[in-house]
Amino acid sequence: MNIELKNIQHTEEPYPGYQLLPQKGDLYINGTHVGDFISTGIGRSCFYNAKDQEAAMLIEEAEKDFNRQPEMYFPSLSNDTRGIYFQPSIELEIMKELFKFNQQERENSTLEYWDLVAGKQADNIVVGNPDSSLVTHSLPRPTAVLVEHPSLTHMLMNFIEHQVMPTLGEGDRILNHNIPEKTLEWCGLKPYQYLSAIGIKEDNTGHRMKIEAKNIQHETLLPQGPRAFCCDIYIDGIPTGYCSKYGTGKQTHILPIVTGDKDAVAMLKLADAICSKLPTEIAPRSLNNSKKDFPTALARFLEGKIGEVIEQQEAAKFVLEEQVDSIVIGRPSLPNLSFKLSRPIDMIVADPFQWYQISDVLRRKVLPNMGTDEKVLNTNIPEAVFKLAGLKDGQYTLSNGHQKEDKKARHSSQRPG
């Protein structure tokens, strides 16, 4: 059953009988409009209504179809438990679709911000802070003319030094990416006061600064308890600060790499301002937003990066444990279904005459439940078994032996002669 949401809108009107400020829209099943839905946010309850008797029957049929499907597995990163299984449902599909919609909305908002900068920089110096509106300083000539003619570059530098720099507030920077970095340096600007020092990614999504969490260390303080972590913060490849947290609900500490280093503090504040504009996943609810927190948007960004690393490690660990006697499907960072076999896989693959036991399960159970962006995550099944079951390239993971052979082949093909 294919669930679609259309005409999604934010509303300030509470849903009848509920004091909520939700999102609402039209609900479609297999391309047919069946009614409307209301949602109060990711992870909260969704409600949907049939527009007529025929639509009610289609909704009931869809609910039965989802109830027949195997449960979906979501690994847990908050403690040492194996994760949670959820029964597929219309409500779960609505939540997944809304998550994608909200993420796209945030990305579009960021694109609009940087498109506005691109449009104004042709004949202006554009100054801004991701948390505030843009300010433009009109140039006497187009930026391209001032940059291309050395005799006019002095005019541009003089304009920046005397007209723009005195107006820069804390966290502000020149957002033009059509002015050479050297020109901005000669004006006396600090690296964190202009965009060119940070660089622009080709995808133009607004990710103008490379922020990395390195040397990550994490552990669970108590059985079933919260996870603590610490890491080094690198900005544009330069070690800038430290980040640490000692459990869920605790404050995330961010400190400059050298106490009192003004440049490091300025870079951290600029990183925080940029992070506040980035498309983000759901912010940790337990983050302490008191005035002592510094800086919160950067903290959420780093928590997300560290969460990704932990998630990948936990997912890889889960697959290794499950694949002993099960077929695991999902994305590398999010295994969500496993199909248990009657015997350990190593015993089955040892006898080619028994491979059908795996290929039958792949064909009958795995393929029908595999999403478009999912694949079999097992690394202990020969490629020939996948081919026997009809899986295509990209729908399975090469076994450890095949991965080594593939790397060896690529390496030999790159040798000269």
C-alpha positions, -999 to 999 in steps of 0.1 A, spaced: 0 0 0 14 34 -11 6 62 13 9 98 0 3 132 17 -8 162 -4 -17 198 2 3 198 35 -1 230 54 6 244 88 -24 256 107 -30 276 139 -65 262 144 -67 234 170 -80 201 157 -117 195 168 -116 180 203 -78 185 207 -59 216 218 -32 211 192 -14 233 167 -9 207 139 0 201 103 -29 189 81 -35 178 46 -51 152 23 -44 115 26 -40 93 -5 -38 55 -6 -26 40 -39 -33 73 -56 -69 76 -43 -80 105 -21 -95 89 10 -98 118 34 -77 141 55 -50 137 82 -38 158 112 -4 155 129 10 172 160 46 164 152 71 137 146 68 110 173 34 122 184 -1 109 175 -16 112 140 -53 112 132 -70 106 99 -106 105 87 -123 88 58 -143 111 35 -169 85 27 -178 48 31 -157 37 1 -127 55 14 -133 39 49 -131 5 33 -98 13 15 -84 26 48 -95 -6 66 -79 -27 38 -46 -7 41 -46 -11 79 -50 -49 75 -22 -50 49 2 -31 72 -8 -54 101 3 -84 80 37 -70 74 66 -79 96 77 -54 123 103 -28 115 134 -27 136 149 6 149 182 3 167 184 21 200 214 45 205 204 59 239 214 28 259 226 -8 254 193 -23 245 190 -40 211 164 -15 198 126 -14 192 103 -31 168 74 -11 153 44 -25 135 40 -8 101 8 13 100 -9 42 82 1 64 111 38 54 109 37 61 71 22 95 77 50 103 102 77 92 77 62 113 49 59 143 72 95 140 83 106 141 46 84 170 39 96 191 69 132 183 61 127 195 25 110 227 38 141 235 59 164 228 30 144 251 7 145 278 33 183 276 35 186 276 -3 164 308 -5 187 325 20 218 318 -1 201 325 -34 192 359 -21 229 365 -13 239 353 -48 214 378 -63 226 408 -43 264 403 -45 266 414 -81 268 451 -71 267 450 -33 288 439 -4 264 416 15 268 414 52 249 391 75 246 367 103 226 335 97 205 345 127 196 379 113 185 397 81 210 407 54 225 442 50 237 454 17 263 481 10 259 494 -26 292 495 -46 300 524 -70 305 498 -97 296 461 -103 317 437 -81 330 418 -111 344 450 -126 362 460 -94 377 426 -90 388 420 -126 406 454 -130 437 457 -107 435 495 -110 400 494 -94 407 468 -67 421 495 -44 387 513 -47 370 480 -35 394 475 -6 390 511 5 352 507 4 353 476 25 377 490 50 359 523 56 322 516 47 317 480 56 341 469 84 330 496 109 294 482 107 303 445 114 287 433 146 295 402 165 290 371 143 286 392 112 306 385 81 309 394 45 289 368 25 301 376 -10 317 347 -27 327 367 -58 356 385 -41 391 368 -40 402 358 -5 435 377 -8 416 409 -14 396 404 18 427 396 37 444 428 25 415 448 39 424 436 74 395 412 78 398 382 101 393 347 86 359 344 104 347 377 90 343 366 54 329 338 34 358 330 11 379 316 40 352 290 47 345 280 11 314 271 -8 302 236 -15 289 228 -50 255 217 -37 248 253 -26 229 241 4 243 268 28 269 244 44 296 270 42 318 258 70 334 224 75 327 214 111 340 181 122 339 160 154 372 140 157 387 117 182 353 108 195 351 88 227 319 75 241 306 51 268 275 42 287 280 53 323 256 27 338 238 -3 324 207 9 305 219 44 313 227 76 293 257 78 271 286 102 277 310 115 250 338 139 243 355 149 211 377 175 194 361 202 173 378 210 139 366 239 118 379 240 83 406 215 93 418 236 122 415 223 158 393 249 174 377 235 206 365 206 227 330 192 232 318 170 260 286 157 275 280 135 305 246 119 299 211 126 286 197 158 300 231 171 310 247 203 296 268 200 265 301 218 271 320 235 243 353 252 251 379 269 228 411 249 224 430 276 242 413 295 270 410 331 260 418 325 223 397 352 207 399 338 172 388 303 184 359 318 203 349 339 173 350 308 150 329 288 175 303 316 176 303 318 138 299 280 136 270 283 161 253 310 139 257 289 108 244 257 125 213 275 135 204 279 98 213 244 87 186 218 79 186 196 110 172 164 123 149 165 153 168 185 180 175 165 212 146 173 236 168 170 267 193 197 256 196 222 284 189 256 269 200 277 298 221 309 293 252 289 304 250 267 274 275 277 247 266 275 219 234 255 216 230 252 178 266 240 174 260 216 203 230 201 185 251 198 153 279 181 170 255 158 189 241 148 155 275 141 141 285 120 171 252 103 170 258 93 134 292 77 143 276 58 173 247 48 151 270 34 124 290 15 151 259 1 167 243 -8 134 275 -27 123 276 -45 156 239 -55 153 243 -68 118 273 -89 128 253 -105 156 221 -110 137 237 -123 104 248 -155 121 214 -171 115 193 -143 100 191 -122 68 192 -85 77 179 -57 55 178 -20 57 203 9 52 239 5 64 232 30 92 197 17 100 190 -21 97 153 -25 102 142 -61 94 157 -95 100 145 -129 88 156 -158 109 167 -190 92 165 -226 104 202 -230 106 233 -208 109 242 -193 75 278 -205 75 265 -241 77 241 -235 48 266 -218 25 292 -245 31 271 -268 10 261 -253 -24 233 -279 -27 216 -261 3 219 -226 -10 182 -227 -21 173 -224 16 187 -189 16 177 -179 -20 140 -190 -13 138 -167 18 154 -139 -2 129 -143 -31 97 -149 -10 102 -128 21 131 -104 17 125 -88 -17 88 -80 -11 97 -61 21 128 -43 8 124 -5 3 139 13 -27 169 26 -7 174 -6 13 195 -37 7 206 -70 23 233 -61 49 248 -96 54 284 -99 46 284 -137 51 264 -147 20 282 -155 -14 272 -132 -43 261 -163 -63 233 -169 -37 220 -133 -43 221 -138 -80 203 -171 -77 175 -153 -58 172 -126 -85 187 -97 -65 203 -69 -85 236 -50 -79 230 -25 -51 204 -48 -34 230 -68 -14 263 -64 3 294 -82 -10 308 -109 14 340 -101 32 360 -123 8 345 -106 -23 352 -71 -8 389 -79 -5 391 -93 -40 373 -62 -54 398 -39 -36 427 -60 -49 413 -59 -85 409 -21 -83 444 -17 -69 460 -38 -96 441 -20 -124 456 13 -112 492 1 -115 512 16 -144 519 -6 -173 
